[in-house]
Amino acid sequence: MFIAAVGVACASGVGDERVLAQPADFDFPSLPQFALRRVGRVPPFDPERFVTQRKSLKRMNRASLLAVAAARQLALPDGGSEAGLFLGVGMSGGEIALLAGLLDTSRHPDGTLDLAAMGREGLAHLHPLLSFHVLNNMPLCHVSIELGIGGPHAAIHAPGGEALQAFARGAEAVASGEAPWALSGGADAPLNTLTLALTDEDLDRPLAEGAAVALLSDRGAIEWLGLSEHRPQSIDAARAEVLEGEPSRWIAIGPALAGRGAIPLHQRVGETLAASGALAVALAVHLLRSDPAAATVGICAQDALGTSVAALRRAG
């Protein structure tokens, strides 16, 4: 299975995978005080450049905007009526400000939550489009709507590199004939109060927004070799499932690959949680296209639950 093209939206910019060659900005000082880590936000861009249905803009959270911006970089073959779409998604792109009306009318004078007042008055003050902003499958839905993707879909939210699993699922769909081609990737906007509060223990790695979406087909310049199972195992055991021998270059998601000369993804584009795997694939594609010494690239994802490796190589 092959990767024909990649679209990217990350702290380095919006475009194809070549934006990953630019230095990323990890300084976003307006975050809450508890968010002490370095972070990066996608540089300002005009969503109306990418969203054709203007009424959708009010329903789109930040992750949805990033996903559509990345997907719009791709020239899709023959429309998308039968194509597949597989996207790694994060927890939620909604901001706490969407709950301001509910919270303001559901508090006791001492500041504690009054559940009776919430049921009686607070719920009526919820933001009317709240559900569109907090449901974590909405980036997938908006990409599908905007690009007219009508084949098999899956929003993947699971431990161990959601976006890498989305690539594996897309490759499987094309190889089996389930879809003539597929879009695979991931999108996440974790610079919101909820996600920052739940992930603040990992202060040594920069956190960033990001999205990357790739076109998978039965022909192309970059071959997707596969993804190992994510489980407790050594890096070499995981690598052996998809590639013989050491790859020319390594990209590390998480703390993996110390001493192997790997490119730490978080230093290039930030740790984007659900989109990290997709941005690692985009970076791998860029390396394979621009670095003559890079014939194969391994992507190692490692966390508390295990280790997995994906591999790509230059076709031909």
PyMOL commands that set and color helices and strands:
alter all, ss='L'
color gray80, all
select helices_A, chain A and resi 17-21+47-49+54-59+62-71+96-104+115-120+122-125+130-134+138-147+162-176+193-199+235-240+265-268+273-290
alter helices_A, ss='H'
color red, helices_A
select strands_A, chain A and resi 2-10+13-16+39-40+84-89+153-156+182-188+207-208+210-217+222-227+249-253+263-264+296-303+306-314
alter strands_A, ss='S'
color yellow, strands_A
deselect
rebuild
show_as cartoon
